[in-house]
Amino acid sequence: MFDPHAISLLREAYYQLLRGRQGAEATEVLTRVADHWRGTPPQTWVSNMFLRNAPAELASMPSAAMSRTELRAYLKANPNPHRALAAILAWGGTGYRAREGISSTWQDWVTTFDFLRGKPAETQYEHYLAATGNRTLKGLGPAFFTKAVFFTADRDAPGYILDQWTARSANALTNDRTFVRLTPQEKKVQPDGVFRPAGFIVSSANDATRYARFNRLVADLAENLDCSPEHAELLMFSKATWWRAYLVQRANENRALEGVE
């Protein structure tokens, strides 16, 4: 499944990150890398997202940003769907562009989130596509919704975060520019003087079958690297190695490789 050149580069980046550590020490390194990202403090996120009209259930949210490990502990201790969903979206960095959609359909998001928790990842994603397609739910693209899937899916049918970097990694690792479909964001002049997209977003054209294929790729990558699927997904995303620089270089050298619809 994997392109030989791409998988060799990612494996080298992985080994450089670990610097010879194995077993528990390797897991500790990867956990530290995972916990480096802390998102937005939930209390700040609520204020920014709802201004002065936040639901009563979101009063007194945590004032400090949370790591991945801390968020898991918070979700276990706070099953209320309002607070759990807000904490995940704050961790995920959902920004002001989503404000109108999220705030106007918040109760529908909470109801859907509560209904889907514990269900298989692809079931959650399929339901999400249907609800956003008919505009019942607004404000969250696949990159942000799959963060909720990641933390809440059935452990026997997990899902992983599908954002532009894990998507671009998947396209590179398979040498298939449409393995995950991407939509370019606004264009701007880059440092090399070329006018090209500033970034990409994961397209809603990626159906549940395509998301399931992505999840299988993450699991296969984990087996290839001898690590957990969560850590394989983290490596696909991570700024901690030069893999991301490779993805940017790859896009700059050949625009057609970027998987744009």
Residue pairs with C-beta under 8 A, 6 or more apart in sequence:
1 174
1 217
1 220
2 173
2 174
2 220
2 221
2 224
3 172
3 173
3 174
3 175
6 172
6 173
6 175
7 173
7 224
9 243
9 246
10 169
10 173
10 221
10 225
10 235
10 236
10 243
11 224
11 225
13 235
13 241
13 242
13 243
14 225
14 227
14 235
14 241
16 241
17 29
17 30
17 33
17 235
17 238
17 240
17 241
18 26
18 29
18 30
19 29
21 28
21 29
26 227
27 228
27 231
30 227
30 231
30 234
31 69
33 234
33 238
33 240
34 67
34 68
34 69
34 230
34 231
34 234
35 67
35 68
35 69
35 70
36 67
36 240
37 67
37 68
37 91
38 65
38 66
38 67
38 91
39 45
39 65
39 66
39 90
39 91
39 92
39 93
40 48
40 65
40 90
40 91
40 93
40 94
41 62
41 63
41 64
41 65
41 90
42 61
42 62
42 63
42 66
42 86
42 87
42 90
43 60
43 61
43 62
43 63
44 63
44 90
45 61
45 86
45 89
45 90
45 94
46 54
46 58
46 61
46 86
46 90
47 54
48 96
48 99
49 89
49 94
49 98
49 99
49 102
49 103
50 58
50 103
50 106
53 103
55 82
55 106
55 107
57 80
57 82
57 83
58 82
58 83
58 86
61 83
61 86
61 87
61 90
62 74
62 87
65 90
65 91
66 74
66 87
66 90
66 91
68 91
71 87
71 88
71 91
71 151
72 151
74 87
75 84
75 87
75 88
75 151
75 152
78 84
78 87
81 110
81 111
81 113
81 114
81 117
82 110
84 113
84 117
84 152
85 109
85 110
85 113
85 148
88 147
88 148
88 151
88 152
89 102
89 140
89 144
89 147
89 148
91 147
92 144
92 147
94 102
94 139
94 140
94 144
98 139
98 140
98 144
99 139
100 138
100 139
101 138
101 139
101 140
102 109
102 138
102 139
102 140
103 139
104 138
104 139
105 136
105 137
105 138
105 139
108 131
108 136
108 137
109 137
109 139
109 140
112 127
112 128
112 131
112 137
113 148
113 152
115 127
116 123
116 124
116 127
116 128
116 152
117 152
118 152
118 153
118 154
119 153
119 154
120 153
120 154
120 156
120 157
120 159
121 149
121 153
121 154
121 157
121 158
121 159
121 160
121 211
121 212
121 215
122 157
122 159
122 208
122 209
122 211
122 212
122 215
123 157
123 208
124 148
124 149
124 152
124 153
124 159
125 142
125 145
125 146
125 149
125 159
125 208
125 211
126 207
126 208
128 137
128 142
128 145
129 204
129 207
129 208
131 137
132 138
132 140
132 204
133 204
141 201
141 202
141 204
142 162
142 202
142 203
142 204
142 206
142 211
143 161
143 162
143 163
143 164
143 201
143 202
146 159
146 160
146 161
146 162
146 163
146 211
147 161
149 159
150 158
150 159
150 160
150 161
153 159
158 215
158 229
159 211
159 215
160 166
160 214
160 215
160 218
160 229
160 230
160 233
161 233
161 237
162 180
162 202
162 206
162 211
162 214
163 202
163 237
164 182
164 199
164 200
164 201
164 202
165 236
165 237
165 244
165 247
166 214
166 218
166 233
166 236
166 237
167 180
167 182
167 200
167 202
167 214
167 259
168 180
168 182
168 200
168 247
168 251
168 258
168 259
169 236
169 237
169 243
169 247
170 179
170 180
170 214
170 217
170 236
171 177
171 178
171 179
171 180
171 182
171 257
171 258
171 259
172 246
172 247
172 250
172 257
173 217
173 221
173 236
174 217
176 259
177 256
177 257
177 258
177 259
177 260
178 259
179 210
179 213
179 214
179 217
179 259
180 202
180 206
180 210
180 214
180 259
181 202
181 203
181 205
181 206
181 210
181 259
181 260
181 261
182 200
182 201
182 202
182 203
182 258
182 259
182 260
182 261
183 200
183 201
183 202
183 203
183 260
183 261
184 197
184 199
184 200
184 258
184 260
185 197
185 198
185 199
185 200
185 201
186 197
186 198
187 195
187 196
187 197
187 198
188 195
188 198
189 195
190 196
190 252
192 252
194 252
196 251
196 252
196 255
197 258
200 258
200 259
200 260
203 261
205 261
206 214
218 229
218 232
218 233
218 236
219 229
219 232
221 229
221 232
221 235
221 236
222 228
222 229
222 231
222 232
225 232
225 235
227 235
235 241
235 243
236 243
238 244
250 257
251 257
251 258
